[in-house]
């Protein structure tokens, strides 16, 4: 993108003011770089045109839509929270971005629901309206990072920490880049790029992706590794299970929406629905929203609500791209924990899909849910072990780049976050899980002092993180009697 602009500029003695502005807008993703757009498919063209028409960074708009729907409009059918189209324009009792888009663009509501180009244009108009309300001028709008609060407000969450979760998901995608294939077979790519989100007041909101926040309201969390975010009290019934009602089954759901959007919906008193847990697609992160002792309204059947635990999984029933191995493994570990605590048999008579609940009209988890793989993990196939993943411990944006076995006692992992240039080290135990035993993890950036986390831990040591862009790192850890110490490596 930038290369073609720079080459054209080098043929002149100086860039004009218009040329400089064009370059800046291209770098921000606001306009395409020249003739490459001629090869775009219809949905990519819709994003490009909508972004240009409304002065919105094109790749930010794509990232927002991908976070919501994986660029699948689902034939104009609504999500669980009443969202439509690839960019999830919402119409429910408290959020009305669908109607707002109709007012801003003049497009009929029916078109905004079912037509991809109209839907994307509507989303761009709403997002620009959020930016205007925040007072972003042209210079600010040219910086994708300055749109953070506008993106958070587009999501419609009422709680600051959920608004931050929503916006962070979009900016993680924008930073890391991604390639998506639409249901029509079109491929759309967003290139990775450095981006510095300006979180504004949301910088002070609880970051639900940080491991230390899992200990908040610890008494409310029934499962280690889950983050607590309370559902609205209008969406579940306080109870005293298992004293009042036995818990003898687990119901598997699919959210028909995004992770952050589902959490927000369960916080909305108008929803009149909830689940005990929500599991994220990308990394298996888990949020608990209703205590297991209480009755979440998830099954659409009073008997099942009285006697079951409901687990929602981020995604849509007709799109297999949401059902990742990380999600399966994390959910299976959760199911094993629940089954052990309540004596629930780990079989398909007691671990059921929502479609199996008597009287339901739901089809989730749908035809793309891999029950064979999932149940292998649940029953102790290759899915047994630590309920945490390295990505969960280090937080959003981190990916594993190296690891070393610590005998049979555990594994130490080195992760990297391309968005901020940080490395992170965590040691995950494989034995004596839940029992505090000596475990450690360390990270040493060349030229700086080593940072170590060492103690008696039940599941992991760490995370230990540090900025290490353009630096070599030494890393390692210990579990049981085994340890690992790397040389300085992974330089740059």
N, C-alpha and C positions, 0 to 999 in steps of 0.2 A: 504494500500500500504506500508506505512512505517513500520507497525507492523510486516508484514511477513519478511521484511529484517532485522529488529532488532532482531527478534527471532532467525533467522539463525545465525546472528552475535554473539549472546550470547552463542552459543555452542562452540565458539573458544576462545582462550585466548586473541586474538587481531584481529581487522579487518585488512586485507591486504590493500595495496594501491589500488588495483583493486576494492576491496569491498567498500572502501570509495568513489571512483569515481562513482561506480555504484549507491550507495546510493544517492549521490548528483544529479546524472542524473535523478534518479527516482523522487526525490523530485521536480525537475524542470519540470517534465513531458516529459523528453527526451526519456526515455525507460520505458516499462511496468514493473510492479512488478511481475516477475516470472510467474507461471503457469496460472494466471488469464486470460492472453491473449488468452489461448486456447479456451475460451468460447466466444471470440469476434465474431461478425458478420462480413460479408465481408467488409463493409465500415469502421467499427472500425479497422479491421485488416489493411486496406489500410492506414489509418492514422498512425497506429503504425509503419508499415514498412517504410512508407515514412519519418516519423520523424527520425527513426533510421538510414536510409540510408543517410540522408542529415544533420544530427546533428541539427535538429530543435526541440524545445519543443513540444511534441505531443499535449498536451492540448491547447497550444497557436495556433497550426495549426487548431485544431477543432474549437476553438472559432472564429478564423478568417473566416473559412468557414461558420459557423453558422451565423455570423453577415452579411455575404454576401447573403446567399441563404436559411437559415434554413436547410442546408444539402440536398437540392433538386436540382438535376442536370437538371431538366426540359427537359429530353429526348434529350439533346444536342442542344436545341434551345437557341438562344442568348438572353441576357438581352437587355434593351433599349440602353445601352451604349456599346453593343458588347461583353459582358462577357459570358463565357461558363463554364458549369459544376458546381459541388458543391463548388469549391473554386474560381469560377469566374475569370478564365483566360481570359484576355481582348484582343481583336483585333479591334482597331478603328484608326482613322487617327493620334492620338497622343499617345496612350498607346498600347504597343505590348507585354504584358506578355504572351500571347498565343504562339506567335512565339518564344519568348525567352525560354519558357519552352520546346518547341520542340528542340531547339538548345542544351539546357542544358542536356536533358534526352535522346535525340535520338528518342523519340516517335513521330509517325505521328500526324499531326495536327488533323486529323479526330478522332483519339483515344483520344487525349487530350480534345476534345470537348464533346465526348459522353461516354467515359469509366470512371467510377468513380475513379478506382484505378490509372489510368494513369493521370487523372486530379489532384488528390491529390498529386501524386508524382511530377508532374510538378510545382504545387504551392509550395511544399516544396523546390524544387530546386531553384525557383525564390527567395523565401524568404531567403534561405541561401546565394544566390548571393548578396542580399541586405546587409546581415550581414557582408559578406566578404568585400564588398566595404566600409563598415564603420570601418573595422579593428577589428571586434570582435574576440578575441582569444577564446580558448577552455573554459577558466574559465569564461569569459563574456557570452559565449553562454549557459553555464549551468544555468545562471540567467535569467528567463523569462522576468524580468523587463528590462533587457538591450536590448531586441529586439524591443523596442518601435519605434524607428526611422525607423528600417527596415520594421516594419508593416505599418507605415505611408507611406513609399515610395512604398510599394506593392500596396496600394490603388490608387496611380497615381494622386492624387489631385495636382493641381498647386498652390492653395492658402494655406498658412501655417495654417490658422484657420480651413480649411476643412480637411487638412491632420491630424490635431489634433483631430477633430471630429471623423474621421474614426478610428484612433488608439484608442481613448478613448472608442469607442463602443466595440472594441475587448477586451480591458483590463477590462472593466466593466463586461463583460461576464465571463472572466477568473477569476476575483476576486469573483464574486457572485456564480459562478457555474451554471449549467443548465443540464437538461435532454431533449434530442431531440428524436423525433420519425421520422424516415425517411419514404419516400413514400413506401418503400418495407417492412415497419413494424419493422425495426431494431431499437433498442433503444441504444442511445449513451449518456453517462453521463460524464460530466466534473465536478469534485468535487470543491467546493469553497476552496479558499486558499488565504492567505495574499500575495499580490504582490505589489511591489513598482515600478511603471513605471518610467523609466529614460527617461524623455521627451527631454533631451538635449536642442537644440535650440528652439524646439517647446514649451518649457515651457513659452516662451515669446510671443507665438501666442495667439490671442484672443480666449478665451474659450467660444464657442458659447452656452454651456449649463449653463453658469452662468447668473442669473437673471439680474445683473447689465449691462450685455452686450446688453440687449434688448433695452436699452435707446440710444445706439450708432446709429448714423444716424437716429434719431427719426423721422425726417421729411420724411424719405423714407418709414416708416412703417405705413400702413393704419389700422392695426388691433392691439389692445393692446395684448401683450403676444407673438407676433411674434418677431423673431430675424431676422435682416436684413442681407442678403448676396446677393450681386448683381449678376444677371445673366450676361453673356457676352452680350454686346450691339449688337453683331452679331446674337443674338438669339431671338430678339423681336423688335417691331416697336414702336418708341416714338409716343405718341398720346396725345390727350387732352380730353379724355372721362370724364364724360358723355356729355360734350359740343359738341364734334365732333361726337360721336356715343353713343346712349343710351346703358346702361348695363342692360340687361333684363333676363339673364339666368346664371346659374352656372353649370359647367361641372365637373363631378367627374371622376377622373382617378386613376389608379394604376401604380406605377412607373416601374414595371418589373425590380427591382433592389433595392439596399439598400438606406437608407436615405442619408448618406454621399456620396455614389456613385452617387446618382441622383443630389444632389447639385453640386458636382464636374462636372458632365456631362453638366448641364445647364451653368456652367461657361466656358465650352470649346467652342470656336467659331465654331468648326467643327460640333457641335451637330445640329445647325439650328432648335432647339426646346427649349421650356421653358414652365414654368407654373408660375402663380402668387404666389402660395403657395405650400409647401411640408410639409406633416404631418408624424411624426414618429410613428411607430407601438407600441413601448414599453410603451410610456408614453404620447403620443399625442402632443409632442413638435412640434412647427410650425416655419418654416422658410419662410419668404417672399423674393422672388427673383426678382419680377417685380412689379412696381407700378400698382395699379388698373387702373390708368388713361391711362396706356400704354397697347399695345396689345401683350400679350404673344402668342407665336406660339405653341398652345397646341392641337387644335381641328382638324387640317387637313382640315379645311373648312373656307374660308375667312370670310363669313358672321358670323359664330360663333366666330371666333377670334375677330372680330370687336365688338361684342355685349355681350361677356361673360367673366366671371372670371374662370380660371382653377385652380383646386385643385388636386394635386398629393398626393397619399397615399402610403407609403412605403409597398412594398410587391410584390407578384406575383399573377396573377388572378387564378391560379390553386392550390393555397395553402392557406387554410383557417386560418392557424396558425398566419398569419400576421395581421388579422383583429380583433384587440382587442377592448374591451369596451372603454378603454382610448382613442384610436384613434377615434372611432365613436363619443364619447362625445365631444372631442376637436374639431373635424372637424365640428360637428353640431353647436357648439357655434360660430365657424367662419362663417358658412353659415348663421346663424341667424343675425350676425352682418352685413354681406354683404347685405343680403336681406332687412334689415331695412334701410340701408343707401341709397339704390337705388330703393326701393319700389318694389322689386321682390317678387311675390307670392311664398309662401313656399309650393309648390306642385310639383308633379313629371312631370308636363309639363314644369316647369321652372328650376328645379334641376334635371339634366339628367346625365346619364352615357355616357361615350365616345362612347359606341356602338350605341347610339341613334343619333349621329351626322350624318346628311346626307352625303353619299359618303365615310364613313370611313370603313376601314377593321379591326378596333380594336374591341376587345370584353370586354374591361375593363369597370367597375370594376369586371366583371366576375360573375360566378354562386355562389360563396361563399360570396359575399358581401350581408349583411343582410339589404336590403332596408327597411323592415318593422321597424326594431329597429332604423335604422338611421333616418328615417323620423319622427318617434315618438320623437326622441331627437330634431330634427330640428323644429318640429311644437309645441314644448312646453310640451312634455311628461316629463319623469323623466330626460330629458337632459337639462332643463333650468337652468340658473344660471351663476355663475362666469366662465369666459372663462379660468381661470387658474386652474391647479391642484396642490396639495401640492408637488408632485414630480417635476413638472416644476419649481416651485419657489425655492425649495432647490437645484435642480440641479441633474446631472446624478449620479446614484449610490445609491440614497436615496429611502427608502421604508417606508410607513406609518406603525408604530407599535402601535399607540394609537391615540385617538381623543376624543374631548369633545364638545358637542353642546353648543353654546352661545345663548340660547334661539332660536329665529327665525332669529337673526341678522347675524349669522355666525357659523363657526366651527374652533376650534384650533386643530392643528395636531402636533404630535410628530413623527419624522422620524429618521431612523438610516441608516448609510452607513457602511456596513460590510467591505468595502475595506479600509477605513481609520479610523474606530472607532469613527466617529463623529456623534453626534446627531444634529438635526435641528428642529426648531419650526417655524410654520407659521400659521397665522390666516387668513382664507378666509372669506370674507363677503358674505352674501346671499341677503341682502337688500341694497338699495341705491347704487347699482352697478354703477360705473363710476362717482359717486359723492363723493367728499372728505369728509369723516366723521371720527370721532375718532376711531382708531383701534390700537391694540397693541398685541405684542407677546413677550414672555420672556423665557429664559433658564438659569437655575442655576445648575451648576455642584457642587456636595457636596464638601465643602472646598474651594470654589472659589466664587468670586463676581457674582451676577446676571447680565446678559446682557439683555437689553430690547430694542425693537424697538417700538416706540410709536409716533403717529402723525395722521394727517388727510389724509386718503388714499382712493383711489377709489375702489380698489379690494382686497388688502391684506396688512398685516403687516408682516415683516420679509423679508428674512429669518434670523433667529438668530441661529448660529451654534457654536459648541464647541467640542473639543475632550473629550470624556467621557468614553473611554474604561475602564472597571473595576471600574466604579464610578456610584453612584446613581445620579439621576437628578430630579430636580423640574422644572415644566414647566407650562405654562398657557398663557392666553391672554384675550382680551376684545374686544367686538364689540357691539355697541349700549349701552344698559344699563346692559348687561349681561357679566359676567366674569367667568373665571375658574382658579383655583389654585390647582395644584396637590400636594400630599405629595412627599417626596423623594422616588423614585421608579425606576423601570427598572434598577436595579443595575447589573453591570457586562456587 
